[in-house]
Amino acid sequence: MLSIRTASLLLAAIAAGCASRTTTTMASTPTEPAAAGAATNPLFAPSTLPYLAPHFDRIRDEHYLPAFERGMAEHMAEVEAIAASKDAPNFANTIEAMERSGQLLSRVSAVFFNLSGTDNNDTIQKIEAEVAPKLAKHSDSIYLDPRVFARVVAVYEARDQLQGEQKRLTERYHTAFVRAGAKLDDKAKARIKEINAEASSLTTEFSKKLLADTKALAVVVDTKEELAGLGDSGISAAADAAKAAGKEGKYLITLELPTSQGILSSLQNQQVRKRVFEAANSRCNRGNENDTSAITTRLAALRAEKAALMGYPSHAAYVLADQMAGSPEAVMKMLGSMAPKIAEKTRAEHAELQAHVDSVAPGMKVEAWDWSYVAEQVRKARYAFDEATVRQYFELNRVLDGMFFMAKELYGTKFVERKDLPVYHPDVRVYEVFNEDGSAVGLFYTDYYNRPSKRGGAWMNNFVEQSLLLGQKPVVVNVMNIQKPGEGQPTLLSFDEVTTLFHEFGHGVHGLFSDVRYPLIAGTNTPRDFVEFPSQFHEDFAFDPRVLEITAKHWQTGEPMPKELLDKVLTARKYGQGFASFEYVAAALLDMEWHMLSTDAKVTDVKGFEAEALRRNGMDFAMVPPRYRTTYFNHVWASGYSAGYYAYLWSEALAADGFDGVMASGGMNRANGQKYRDTVLSRGLTVEPMKMYEDFRGRPLDTNAVLKRRGLL
């Protein structure tokens, strides 16, 4: 998953209606700078570290609020100077000046909103709750200012005199202002401001409640025997988690963000599986203080109202007008065309699982919490391997070596660990990245282990956005939630975790290889249904034979994974694709159903709405719930993916077809890597996304590749 947050892009993202914790970081209201900490605040001045890397060794929680306040005030003064200028508007004094503005606010936002997802605490939550509505109000004060808009329009109308990035940037600014409501009358603008402020507060509250309930619902187990199947490392990790939570002598199973929990494939105890499954499904919908039902219905209503003010029939129509898909109809057509095949395959998989159980435990009925475990048993029987065995061959450091080898073979880059740079948590590692000729690329941070202060899932962020205008090289971070092993134990990864590692690295190089002048259109600042293309494109390289020679070695003996086992693992990749596709498409359809609501729709029963939406789309199968249920669907309520969760599948079509092209022209080599870097990874949004794809692939997209990839053809 990609999480977006750079200064200029954040303003545009808010203008585009992405009400989220992370996409509101440039929206604020001007206030007087706080005196507290002013003399020593490390955020006030650009970092003195290489690549402008944050001074995590100096930054304290008390520094954030003063930095936000000063950043808001400075940014507003800069924009006011643009608005009040007596000089005729041109690209340099209007559009480029906007790109140069708000650097302090960008700096504090990048650090704060990254850490609010990775190392949260009560103080950060309080600051976030206070700052979020101010940020939204500040964005509105810029994008709804008729003086600023008039200058943008003047440059936009003369855009044919511009070329390249300047023309592209001008068009994007004009779009951002229009989508923010700059053309509306004063009454409508006032209502937009109210909606944005309320939505910003609600998304912050949603994130807070989700984090709290996910922590509260962690499953406590009394005995080691109840964790049979996890292996020594997993049991040790559960013991350490319990100790950290003040439950020494017991075992704690922490929850992952999705409905499906990876641990269910290994747990032999059916009752413990049921407890974990029910805990995951019940998050934020139990009627307690962490229930988010009212937040989700209110956000859906606010988004529909805002879309109507903008002249769109729904929030989905408003959002998708600025994406590759173009319309809700196009998305629903894609999802609808696949749903029957997916449902059929999933029910066939369920019948297969029940048949297996009938043969080994007559009378037992496969329940939803049994699916992953029984599927793993069938996988063992069919392919004669189990996940626990496979994990022994994927130790984290070796997998990283393989990933960096892939980068060297494709792009000629070298990753050198830097232990002298400060980090925000002891688990974080930093690498300096170099090109083949020795020139510097940027910094790459990794934060792979889960902890109570980190939200679930996996994502990529920027600490510093690449920009030739500002003289900035990229500083990016990859975040995951791998279970941290007990002391002295190795970090052993599942095949899915290996794939996710390569996925997020794809986002990472998209940010690292950016070679664009202007921040707004640099790096990963692309449509959501294109931004997952580089990440999913890199997944398949995890299975390249030369990469596996490095990654797939036994953590103790160093022996390579036996060819027979490796062949079975690779063959088994398509096993269970019915389940995986079903839970994903069900969630994507839920997202669309919520955001295709008109202002006339009044939803009060979240569970009822969800059930009917799934039934109507042929995805109501109790054995496989959506990958995210409404009340803990963080992507769409708090991470900028509203009416956009479909994007993973849309981008996967690009990735599958693009990877096929690479394989047809020599596979993992420098020529293919350089072409991809030149046509896609370095371009940001300086070129239309589909043109970037066709420049790389040499022809239009063929969607059959993704169906084959998922085993649906």
N, C-alpha and C positions, 0 to 999 in steps of 0.2 A: 504494500500500500504506500502511496505517496501522500505526504502531508505538506501542504503549501503554506509558506509564510514570509516571503521576502517583502521588503518595504513597499516598493511600488506595486508589486503584484497584489499585495494584500488590499490595497486601496481598490484596485480593479476588481478583485474577487468580491469584496463587499458590495461594490457597485453592481456586480452581476448577480447578487442575491445569495451568495454562499454564506448564510448566517452560521458561523461556527466559531468555536473558541480560537482556532488557529488562524482563521482567515479574517479576523477582525483586528489584527494587531497593529494596523496603521490608522485605525479610526479612533479619534480621541477628541476631547474638548479642551480648549486652551485654558490653562490655569497658571497661577503664579508658581514658579519653581519652589519646592520645599527647601527649607534651609538645612534640615537634618541631613547630615552626611554629605553636604555639598562639596566640602573641601577635599574629601577623600574618596568620593564615589568613583570607582574604576570604570563605570559605564559612561561617564560624562565625556571622556576623551577617547579617540580611537585607540585600540589596543596597540601596545608596543611589541607584542609577540609576533613571530613569523606568520605571514598570511592574515594578520589581524585576528588571529585566534583569540577567543575570549579568555580573560584572566580569571579562570575559575578558582584559582587560589586566592583571589582577592574579593571576588563578588560575594556579597552576603544578601540575605533576604531583605534587609532594611535598605539596600541600595535601589531596589526595583522601583518603588513608588516615586521617590524623588526623580529618578531618571525618566520615568514615564511622564511626569508632570513637566519637567524641563523640555523633554523631547516634544511633547504636545505643543508647548508654547513656541519653541523654536520653529517647529514645522509650520505652525499657523502663521508666524511672522513671515516666513519665506513665501508661503502661498499668497499672503496678503500683498506682499511686494509685487508678485506677479500680477495679481488682480488689479492693483492700483497703478500699475505702470502707465505712463503717458505715451510710451513708445508704441508704434504700430506693432501688433502681434506678429511674430514670426516663429520659426521653428526653435531658434536658439533661446529667445527670451520667454517662450511659453512652454513648449513641449519638453525641450531639453532641461529647462529650468525646473520643471516639475520633477523630472527624473533625478536631479541633483538634490532636491529638497528632502528633509526629514531623515537625515542620516543618523542622528542620535536616537530618534524614535525607532528607526529600523534596527539599530544595534541592540537596544534594550528588548525590543520585541523578539528578535531572533533568539536571544538567550532565554528570556523568561518563558516564552511559549513552548520552547523546546523542553525546558526543565519541568514545566507544569505537566507534561506527559510522561517524563522519564524519572523524575525525582521529586514528586509532589509532597507537600506537607500542609498543615493547617494554615500557616502564614501565607503560603503561595495561593491557596484557595481563597483566602480572604482578599488578597490583593487582586486576584483575578476577578472576583465578584465585584469589586469596587471599580476596577479599570475598564472592564468589558463594555458597559453602557457608555462610558465616556469615549472610548475608542470609536464606537459606532456613531456617536453624535459628532465626533470630529470628522469622520469620513463624510458624513452628510454635509457638514459645514463647507467642505471643499467641493464635493460633487454636485451639490445643489446650489452653489453660488453662481448666480447668473453672469457675474462679471468674468469669472474664470471660464465658464462655459462659452461665453461670447468670444473670448480669445482663442479657445480651442477650435471653435467653429471656423473662425477666420483662417486659421492655419490649415484646417481640414479642407476647406473649400479651395484652397490653393495648393493642395497636396500633389497635383500633377507636376508641379515644379520641383518636387522632391524625388529622391530615388532611394532604393534599397531600404536599409533599416529605418531611415528617417521617415520615409513614407509609411512604412509598416507601423512604426510606433505611433505616428499621428493618427492613423486609422484606429488603432487599438484604444488610444485615449478617447477619441470621439465615441467609440462604441461604449466604453466604460461610463462616460458621462451620461449618454442617452439611456443606458440600462439602469443607471442609478436614479433616473427620474428627472434629469436636468431640463427636459422639455415640458414637464408638468406645470400646472398652475400652482399658485402659492398654497391653496388649501390642500391639494394632493401632496405637495412637497412636505407640508407640515405633518400629514398623516404618515408619509414614508418615514420621516424621522422618528416618529413614535413607534412605528412597527420595528424599525431597525434596533432601537434602544431596547425594546422589550425582548425581541428575539435574541439579542446578544446576551442579555441576562439569563434567559431561559436555557440557552445552549451551555453556558457556564454551569448553571445549576444541574443540568442533565449530566454533565461529565462528573460533577462532584458526587451526585447520587449513585451513578453507575460504579464509580471507584469504591465508594463506601459499601454498596451492597455486594459487589464482587468479593470484597474482603470479608464481609460479614458471613457470606454463605460458603466460605471455604469449609471443606468437609473434615471433621475431626474423627480419627479412627483410633480405637483404643489399643489394638494389638498388632504386632508385626505380621501375624498369620493372616490377618484380614487383607493384607497388601500383597498376598502371594501373586506372583507373575510380574512384579515390577523389577525384580532383581535387586542386588545389594545397593547399587547406586541410587535407584529410585526410592528405595526404602530409607536410605540414609538422608536423601534430600527431604523427604517427608518429615523425618525426625528433626532435622535442622529447622525446617519451616515452623514446626510446632514449638520448638524451643524459642525461636525468635518471636513467636506470638504469645509467649508466656504460658505455654501448655507442655512443659517439659515432661517427658515420659510417654507422651502420646505422639500421634502422627497427623500431619495436616496436608490435605490435598487442596492446593490452590486452584482456582478456576481460570481457564483461558477465556478470551473474549468471545469466541464463537459459541454457538449452541453445542456443536460436537466437540468433545473433549478428547484429546489424544490419548490420555491415560486409559480410556475405556477399552482400547484394543488389547490391553495387557492384563487388566484386573480380572482375576479368576473368580472373586467373590461376587455373586450376582447382586446381593443386597447392597454392597458398597457401590457397585456400578449404578444401581438404581438411585442411590442417594446422590451420587455425583451428577447424574443426568438430570434429576429433578431440581437440584440446586442450580445448575446452569440454566435451565428453562424458566425458573421462577424469579430470576433477577429483575428487580425493579417493578414487579407486578403483583406484589403481595399485600398491597393496601397499607404498607407501613410508611415510615418517614422517608424511605428511599424509593417509593413508588414514583415512576416517571410518566404514568399514563396521562395525567393532566397536562404535563409539559408537552408530550408528543402531540396531543390533539390541539393544543393551543398553537404550537409551532406550525402545524399543518394549516390551521385556519389563518394565521398571520401571513404565511407564505402565499396562500391562495389570494388573500386580500391584496397583498402587494403586487402580485402578478396582474390582478384585475386592474389596479391603478395604472399599471404599465401598458395595459391594452391586450393582455394575453388571457386565454380562457382558463389557464391553470399555471401553477408554479412549474410543472414539468415542461409545459410549452415555452415558458419564459426562459428556463435554464437551457433547454435543448436547442433553442434558436441560435445559441452561440457555441454549439458543440458540433462534432463531425456528424452525429446522427441527424441533427436538424429538427426533429419533431418527435413527440411521444408516439405518434403512429408508427414511425420507422422503428423505434425501439420495441414497441409491443409486437410488431410484425416479426422482428427477429426472434424475440423470446417465444412468441406464440408458435412460430414455425418449428422450434426445437422442443417445446414442452411435451407434445404427444410422444415423440421418440424417447425422450428422457424418462417420462412416466412409465412407458412400457418397459424400458430396460430396467428401471428401478424395481418395479413389481416382479420382474423375472428374477432379479437378484435376490429379492426377499424370499421368493419361492425356493430358490436354490439354498438359501440359508436355512429355511425351515426343513427342507429335505435332509440336509446334513444333520440337523439337530434330531430329527426323527430317527436317523440311523444310529445315533450315539446316545441319545437320552430321550427315548420315547415318552410322549406325554408332555414334554416341555414346549411351551410356546415362545417363539422369539419375540421379545419385546423391544421397544425402541432402544432401551439402554443396553440391550444385548447385541445390537447390530454389529458394532465395531469389533466386539470380541469374537463373535461367531464368524464374521467375515475374515478375521485373522486366522481362525482355525481352518476355514476353508482354503484360505490362501496357503497355509502350511501344507494342507493335504494335497492341494493341486500343484503347488510349486515347490513343496518340500522345504520351506524355510519359514522362519518366524521373525518378527520385527526385532525381538530381543537379540537374536543372533546377528542380524544385519547391523544393528547399532554398534556391535563390537568392532566393526570395520570403518566406522565414520567418527573419528575423534576430531573435535572442533579445530585444533591447530593444524591438523593435516588437511582438513577440508579448506581452511583458509589458504594454505599453501597451494592447493589445487585451484582455488578461485583466482589467486594472484597469478598463477601460471597461465590460466586462461586469458587474463588481461594482458599478459606479456605477449602471448602468441597472437592475439587479435590486434592489440593496439600498441605493442612495444613498450608498455609502461612497467615501471618498477615501483613496488611498495616497500618502503623502509620504515620500520617501527621507530617512533620517537618517544622515548621514556622521559625526556626532559620537559615536555609540555604539560601544563596542569590539566586535570580532568575534573568533571563534576561528581564522579563516583569512582571508587576504586576498581570497579569492574570494567571501566571504559579504557580502551586502548586507542592510540593515535598512530597513523601512518602518514609519512610524507610521500607524495606521488611524483614521479619523474617521467618525462618522455624518453623515448629511445635515444635522443641526442643529449640527454642529461638536463634539459631545461625543466623548470619546475611547473607542475600542474596545480597542486593544491594540497589540502590535508583531508584525510579520510579517518573519521572516528567510528569505532564500533562499540555498541552497547548491547550485548546479546542476552544477558541473564535476566530472568524475571525477579521482581521484588515487590513488596506491598505498595511501595510508593510509585510504581510504574503502571500506566494503563495497559490493558492487554493488546495483543496484536503485534504487527511488525510494520515498520515504516521507515521512510527516509526523510531527513530534514536538512535544511541549510543553516549553518551558523553565520556564514558569509556568502552572499550571492555573487557569482562571477559578473564582472562588469568592466569593460575596457574604459568606459566613461569615467568611472570612479577609481580605476586602477586597482580593482579587487580580483584576486584569484579565489576560487571556490574553497569553502570549508564545509564539508558535508558529514552527516552521521547516519549510519544504519542502526536501527533499533529492532530487537527481537525480544521474545519472552521464553527463552530456553530455560528449562528447569536447571537450576544451579546444583551441581552434584555435592555430595557431602565432602568434608575436608579430606584431601588426599585422593579423591576419586576423579577419574577422567570425565570430561564432558563428551558423552556419546550421543550422537544425533540419529534421529530417524531419517528415513529417506525423504519424508515430507519436509523435515527441517532443513536438510541439505538443499532441497529445491528452493525453499523460502530464502535461504541465505543467498543463493545465486539470484533470485528474483529481486531482493532489495539491493543487491550489488548493481543490478541493471539500472535501478533508479540512481544509485550512487554515481556511476560513470556518466549518466545523462547529465547530472549536475557538474561533475568534475571536468568533463570535456567541453563544456559550453565555451564558445568563442564568439561572444556577442557584445556589442557596445552598450546596449541599454538594458537595465535590470528588468523592466517590465516584460520584455520578450526574450529573456535569457534562460538557459538551463531547462528546468522542468516546468516552466511557466507556460504550459500548453494545455489544450482542452483535456478534460479528464478521460475522454474516450480515446485519446492518443497517448497520454502520459504513461499508461500501463503497457504500451507496446515495447519499449526498451527493457522493462523489467521482465516481462514474460518471454521476450526473445532470448534473454540470457539464461532462462531456466534450463533449456535443453542442453546447453553446454556442460551442465553438471554431469551429463551422461556420456560425454565424449570419452572414448577409450583412453586417450592420453591424460585427460583430467583424472579419470578413475584410477589410473596407475599410481597417482599421487594420493588421492583421497581415500580410496578403498583399501586400507591396510589395517590389520588387526592392531588394536591400540597397545597390546602387550608384547606380541611377538614381532610385529612389523611385517608379518607375512601378508602378501596380497590376498584379497578376497578370492576364494576359489572360483575358477571360471564357471563351473556348474552353478554355483550360488549366484554369481553376478548375472549370468544369463537368465536365471529364474527371476531375479529382481527386476531386470530390465523388461522381461516379458510381462511381468505382473503389473507394470505401470498402468496399463489400461484396465486392470481388474478394479471393480468398484467404482467405475466412472459414472454408472447410473446414480449411485448415492451422491457422489461429489457434485455431479451436474444438477441433480434434483435440488439439493439443499441450497445451492447457489442461485439457481433460477427462481426458486420460490422466494428467496430474499429479494432478488432484483425486482420481481413482480410486486412484492409488498411495497417496496420503495416507490415504484411507479404508481401503484394504486393510491397511496397516501398523497402523492404529489400531483395526481391528475384531478384531485377534488376541486370543485368550483367553490366560490364563496357561498353558494346556497347550501352546500352540504354541511350538516352539523353532526359530528361524530362524538358520541359520549362513551360508547362501549368499545374499548380498544380490542379486547379479545374477540368480540363479536365481529367487528370490522375485519380483523385479520383472518378469522375463520372463513368468512364469506368471500373475501378477496382470493384466498387460496382455492376455495371450492369453485369459484367462477372461472378460474384459470386452469382448472384441472390439476392442481398441485396440492390437494388436501389429502395427504397420506400420513397418517399418524405415526407410522414407523420412521419417517424421515421429516422432522420439523425443519423450518427454514434455518439457514445458516445463522441468521440473526433474527430474533423476534423483535417486534416493534419496540418494546420497552428497553431493550439494550442494544438497539441498532445504532451504535456510535457513529458509524460511517455517515449516515444520512441525517442524524439530528445534531451532531456536534463536530463533524470533521469535514464539512464541505462537499460531501458526496450526495446531497439531496438530488433526487431524480438522476442520479449518476452511478448507482451501483452496477448497472448493466455494463458500465465501461470496461470492466475486466474482460467480459466475453467479447465485446466489440474489439478491444485491443488484442485479445488472444487470437482473433482471426488474422490480424496483421502479423502477429508474432509467428504463428504457425506457418503461414505462407512465406514470410520472410526467411524463416529458418530453413524451409525446404529449398529456397533459392540458394542459400549459403552452402547447403550440402551438395547441391547440384554443381557448384562451382569451386569445389576443393575443400569445403569445410572450414575448420578453425585455422585460418592462416592470416597473415598480415594484410594481404590484398583485400580480403573480404572485410576484415576489421577496419581497415583504413577507409574503405568505401562507406561503411556504416557510420563511422565517426564523422566523415566529411558531409554526408547527406542527411544524417539524422541527429546524432548525439551532440554535434557542435552547433546546431542551427537554432536551438530554442524555438521561438515562434516567428522567426524572421521569414519563414516560408509557410504557405498553407500546408497543414498536416498531410493531406492526401497526396499532394505534390511531392513532399519529402519522401513518403513511402514509395511512390512510383519512381522517383529518382533513384532510390536504393534498389528496388526490386526490378526495375526495367520494364514493368508492365502494370496494369491494374490488378487489384486484389482478387484472389480466387479463394472463396470461403470454404471450399471443400476440404482444405488442409486442416482447419480447426475441427471439423467433424471427424476426420480421420484421427486426429490427435487425441480426441476424447473417446475414440472407439465407438462412435455412433454411426459409422458407415461400415 
